[in-house]
């Protein structure tokens, strides 16, 4: 929670105490302030006026913190499908992933405090929750710490660039913001047809953020290894036999390694599980991750 004033109702059935509700808008997640947040009694339309030493002074009220961060979220580009994802509603169905929960929580605190300059790349098979966790981190950065992020699906970015070419725009019109934003979150790094142009785009983004000392959050279905020389598989069932280095090139992968903490997600494909299966696996994973009870000797 972001310590907002007036405080949202923690028992609110609409926002669950977050202070905002979500709805889709043109394919993206769009947040609005929740009706449970009371009108501020301290200010008038977000402006506080005080008389200090006989002089009237004005400034923005603390109540604008939540609206400001809602606006920041709405500029982030998080898609409508993933807008409701958070760390708190992630299902930890595999015990080996529990250390990732601790790692990501510590990473957010360290980054917000200026003690961490690396990003995180989640990798693993499809359906393991990589995008869910990345969006959860993005929302913590925005709402808890007020840090701007930009979320992009790599395939959507390529589409935007192609549309820009048709409209006579340069790459810089689209890529410029991706270099300057404090956190860039790239979903599905390495996805695409692997044309020279696509490789050059991801290489440019990674290299420019590397040189600007700005981190990347990312997800990928490809193995976290350098180029292996494995050719592009002919069969869709073998799509992810290549490494991430094969997909984005040796230079881009080397730089991504230097500025990233790789975290592998294990477990089953969420999309193939029903709700009862998930809840059972969560309980089993939780039990198996607990330290063993000490033996009692008589």
C-alpha positions as CSV (number, residue, x, y, z in Angstrom):
1,X,0.0,0.0,0.0
2,X,1.2,3.5,-0.7
3,X,0.2,5.2,2.6
4,X,-2.4,7.4,1.0
5,X,-4.4,10.2,2.6
6,X,-7.4,10.1,3.0
7,X,-6.8,6.3,3.5
8,X,-8.8,3.9,1.4
9,X,-11.2,1.6,3.2
10,X,-9.3,-1.7,3.7
11,X,-12.6,-3.5,3.7
12,X,-13.9,-2.0,0.4
13,X,-15.4,-4.7,-1.9
14,X,-14.5,-2.7,-5.0
15,X,-10.8,-1.9,-4.5
16,X,-9.8,-4.2,-1.6
17,X,-8.2,-1.3,0.2
18,X,-5.9,-0.2,-2.7
19,X,-7.8,3.0,-3.4
20,X,-8.4,2.5,-7.1
21,X,-10.5,0.3,-9.4
22,X,-9.5,-1.0,-12.9
23,X,-11.2,-1.2,-16.2
24,X,-10.0,-1.8,-19.8
25,X,-9.5,1.3,-22.0
26,X,-8.4,0.8,-25.6
27,X,-6.6,-2.4,-24.7
28,X,-4.8,-1.1,-21.6
29,X,-5.5,-1.2,-17.9
30,X,-7.0,2.1,-16.7
31,X,-7.3,3.0,-13.0
32,X,-9.7,5.5,-11.4
33,X,-9.9,6.5,-7.8
34,X,-12.3,4.4,-5.8
35,X,-15.5,5.7,-4.3
36,X,-14.4,4.6,-0.8
37,X,-11.7,7.3,-0.7
38,X,-13.3,10.2,1.2
39,X,-13.1,13.8,0.1
40,X,-10.0,15.6,1.6
41,X,-11.0,18.0,4.4
42,X,-7.6,19.7,4.4
43,X,-7.6,21.3,1.0
44,X,-9.6,22.8,-1.8
45,X,-9.3,20.9,-5.1
46,X,-5.9,19.6,-4.1
47,X,-4.4,22.9,-3.0
48,X,-3.6,23.8,0.6
49,X,-3.4,27.5,1.7
50,X,-1.6,28.5,4.9
51,X,-0.7,31.8,6.4
52,X,3.0,31.9,7.5
53,X,4.4,35.0,9.1
54,X,1.5,37.0,7.7
55,X,2.0,35.8,4.2
56,X,-0.5,33.4,2.5
57,X,1.2,30.5,0.8
58,X,-0.2,27.6,-1.2
59,X,1.0,24.1,-2.2
60,X,-0.3,20.8,-3.3
61,X,-2.0,18.7,-0.7
62,X,-0.9,15.2,0.4
63,X,-4.2,13.9,-0.9
64,X,-2.9,14.2,-4.4
65,X,-0.4,11.3,-3.9
66,X,-3.0,8.7,-4.9
67,X,-4.3,10.6,-8.0
68,X,-0.7,11.2,-9.1
69,X,0.2,7.6,-8.9
70,X,-3.0,6.5,-10.6
71,X,-2.1,8.9,-13.5
72,X,1.4,7.3,-13.5
73,X,-0.1,3.8,-13.7
74,X,-2.4,4.9,-16.6
75,X,0.7,6.1,-18.5
76,X,2.6,2.9,-18.0
77,X,1.1,0.9,-20.8
78,X,0.2,-2.2,-18.7
79,X,-2.3,-4.1,-20.8
80,X,-5.9,-4.7,-19.8
81,X,-5.4,-8.5,-19.5
82,X,-2.7,-8.0,-16.9
83,X,-3.9,-5.0,-15.0
84,X,-5.2,-6.9,-12.0
85,X,-2.1,-8.9,-11.5
86,X,-0.1,-8.3,-8.3
87,X,2.5,-10.0,-6.1
88,X,-0.2,-10.6,-3.5
89,X,-2.5,-12.5,-5.8
90,X,0.2,-14.6,-7.4
91,X,-0.2,-18.4,-6.7
92,X,3.0,-19.9,-5.5
93,X,2.3,-23.5,-6.8
94,X,5.9,-24.7,-6.7
95,X,8.0,-24.7,-3.5
96,X,11.2,-24.0,-5.5
97,X,9.7,-20.6,-6.5
98,X,9.3,-19.4,-2.9
99,X,12.8,-17.9,-2.7
100,X,11.8,-15.7,-5.7
101,X,9.1,-14.2,-3.5
102,X,11.8,-13.0,-1.1
103,X,14.2,-12.0,-3.8
104,X,11.6,-9.8,-5.6
105,X,10.4,-8.1,-2.4
106,X,14.0,-7.3,-1.4
107,X,14.8,-6.1,-4.9
108,X,11.9,-3.5,-4.9
109,X,13.0,-2.1,-1.5
110,X,16.6,-1.9,-2.6
111,X,15.8,-0.3,-5.9
112,X,13.5,2.3,-4.4
113,X,16.3,3.1,-1.9
114,X,18.8,3.6,-4.6
115,X,20.8,0.5,-3.5
116,X,20.2,-1.6,-6.5
117,X,20.9,-0.8,-10.2
118,X,20.2,-4.2,-11.8
119,X,16.8,-5.3,-13.2
120,X,15.2,-8.7,-13.1
121,X,14.4,-11.1,-16.0
122,X,12.0,-13.9,-15.3
123,X,12.5,-16.9,-17.5
124,X,11.0,-20.4,-17.9
125,X,8.4,-22.4,-19.7
126,X,5.1,-20.9,-20.9
127,X,2.3,-20.4,-18.3
128,X,4.5,-20.2,-15.2
129,X,3.4,-16.7,-14.2
130,X,6.4,-14.6,-15.5
131,X,4.3,-11.7,-16.7
132,X,2.1,-11.8,-13.6
133,X,5.1,-11.3,-11.4
134,X,6.7,-8.6,-13.6
135,X,3.4,-6.6,-13.6
136,X,3.2,-7.1,-9.8
137,X,6.7,-5.5,-9.4
138,X,5.7,-2.7,-11.8
139,X,2.6,-1.9,-9.7
140,X,4.6,-1.9,-6.4
141,X,7.1,0.5,-8.0
142,X,4.4,2.8,-9.1
143,X,1.9,2.8,-6.2
144,X,4.3,2.1,-3.2
145,X,7.3,4.2,-4.4
146,X,6.1,6.6,-7.1
147,X,8.6,5.3,-9.7
148,X,7.5,5.6,-13.3
149,X,7.7,2.5,-15.5
150,X,6.9,1.7,-19.1
151,X,5.5,-1.7,-19.9
152,X,5.8,-3.0,-23.5
153,X,5.0,-6.3,-25.2
154,X,7.8,-6.8,-27.7
155,X,5.5,-7.8,-30.5
156,X,3.3,-4.7,-29.9
157,X,6.4,-2.5,-30.0
158,X,7.4,-3.9,-33.4
159,X,3.8,-3.2,-34.6
160,X,4.1,0.4,-33.3
161,X,7.3,0.9,-35.1
162,X,5.9,-0.5,-38.4
163,X,2.9,1.8,-38.0
164,X,5.2,4.7,-37.4
165,X,7.1,4.0,-40.6
166,X,3.9,4.1,-42.5
167,X,3.1,7.5,-40.9
168,X,6.6,8.8,-41.8
169,X,7.9,8.7,-38.2
170,X,11.4,7.7,-37.1
171,X,12.3,5.0,-34.6
172,X,13.2,7.7,-32.1
173,X,9.6,8.9,-31.8
174,X,8.8,5.5,-30.2
175,X,12.1,4.4,-28.8
176,X,13.1,7.7,-27.1
177,X,10.8,7.2,-24.1
178,X,11.9,3.6,-23.7
179,X,15.5,4.8,-23.0
180,X,14.7,7.5,-20.6
181,X,12.0,6.0,-18.3
182,X,13.4,4.8,-14.9
183,X,12.1,1.2,-15.4
184,X,11.4,-0.4,-18.7
185,X,9.4,-3.7,-18.5
186,X,9.7,-5.8,-21.7
187,X,7.3,-8.8,-22.0
188,X,8.4,-11.8,-24.1
189,X,11.9,-10.8,-24.9
190,X,13.1,-12.7,-28.0
191,X,9.6,-13.3,-29.4
192,X,9.3,-12.7,-33.2
193,X,10.4,-13.9,-36.5
194,X,14.0,-13.2,-35.8
195,X,14.6,-10.9,-38.8
196,X,17.7,-8.7,-38.8
197,X,15.5,-5.7,-38.2
198,X,13.8,-7.2,-35.1
199,X,17.2,-8.2,-33.6
200,X,18.5,-4.7,-34.3
201,X,15.6,-3.2,-32.4
202,X,16.0,-5.2,-29.2
203,X,19.8,-4.8,-29.4
204,X,19.3,-1.0,-29.7
205,X,17.0,-0.9,-26.7
206,X,19.2,-3.0,-24.4
207,X,22.4,-1.2,-25.5
208,X,21.0,2.2,-25.0
209,X,19.6,1.4,-21.5
210,X,22.9,-0.4,-20.7
211,X,24.8,2.8,-21.6
212,X,22.4,5.0,-19.7
213,X,22.7,2.9,-16.5
214,X,19.0,2.2,-16.5
215,X,17.6,-1.3,-15.6
216,X,15.2,-3.6,-17.5
217,X,12.5,-5.8,-16.1
218,X,11.7,-8.6,-18.5
219,X,10.2,-12.0,-19.2
220,X,11.2,-14.6,-21.7
221,X,10.3,-18.2,-22.6
222,X,13.9,-18.9,-23.9
223,X,16.7,-20.5,-22.0
224,X,19.0,-18.0,-20.1
225,X,22.1,-18.7,-22.0
226,X,24.3,-17.2,-24.7
227,X,24.1,-18.1,-28.4
228,X,24.2,-21.8,-28.9
229,X,24.1,-21.8,-32.7
230,X,20.8,-23.8,-32.7
231,X,18.9,-22.9,-35.9
232,X,15.3,-21.7,-35.7
233,X,13.2,-24.8,-35.2
234,X,10.9,-25.8,-38.1
235,X,8.2,-27.2,-35.7
236,X,6.1,-25.0,-33.4
237,X,6.4,-27.7,-30.7
238,X,10.2,-27.0,-30.6
239,X,9.9,-23.3,-30.6
240,X,11.7,-22.7,-27.3
241,X,14.7,-25.0,-28.0
242,X,16.8,-21.9,-28.7
243,X,18.6,-19.8,-26.1
244,X,17.8,-16.2,-25.4
245,X,21.3,-15.5,-26.8
246,X,20.2,-17.1,-30.1
247,X,17.2,-14.9,-30.2
248,X,18.6,-11.5,-29.4
249,X,22.3,-11.8,-30.4
250,X,25.5,-12.2,-28.4
251,X,26.1,-8.5,-27.7
252,X,22.6,-7.7,-26.5
253,X,22.5,-10.9,-24.3
254,X,25.9,-10.1,-22.8
255,X,24.8,-6.6,-21.8
256,X,21.5,-7.9,-20.5
257,X,23.3,-10.4,-18.3
258,X,25.4,-7.6,-16.9
259,X,22.4,-5.5,-15.9
260,X,20.0,-8.2,-14.9
261,X,19.2,-10.7,-12.1
262,X,17.8,-13.9,-13.9
263,X,15.1,-15.7,-12.0
264,X,13.8,-19.0,-13.3
265,X,10.2,-20.0,-12.6
266,X,9.4,-23.7,-12.2
267,X,6.2,-25.6,-11.9
268,X,3.2,-26.5,-14.0
269,X,1.5,-24.5,-16.7
270,X,-1.2,-22.4,-14.9
271,X,-3.3,-22.4,-18.0
272,X,-3.8,-26.2,-17.8
273,X,-5.0,-26.2,-14.2
274,X,-8.4,-25.6,-12.7
275,X,-8.9,-23.6,-9.5
276,X,-9.0,-26.7,-7.2
277,X,-5.7,-28.0,-8.6
278,X,-4.1,-24.6,-8.1
279,X,-5.3,-24.3,-4.4
280,X,-4.1,-27.8,-3.7
281,X,-0.7,-27.2,-5.2
282,X,-0.4,-23.9,-3.3
283,X,-1.0,-25.7,0.0
284,X,1.5,-28.4,-0.9
285,X,4.2,-26.0,-1.9
286,X,3.6,-23.9,1.3
287,X,4.0,-27.0,3.5
288,X,7.1,-28.3,1.7
289,X,8.8,-24.9,1.9
290,X,8.5,-24.7,5.7
291,X,11.6,-25.7,7.7
292,X,11.4,-29.1,9.3
293,X,10.3,-29.2,12.9
294,X,13.2,-29.9,15.3
295,X,13.3,-33.4,16.7
296,X,12.5,-33.9,20.3
297,X,14.7,-36.2,22.3
298,X,13.7,-37.8,25.6
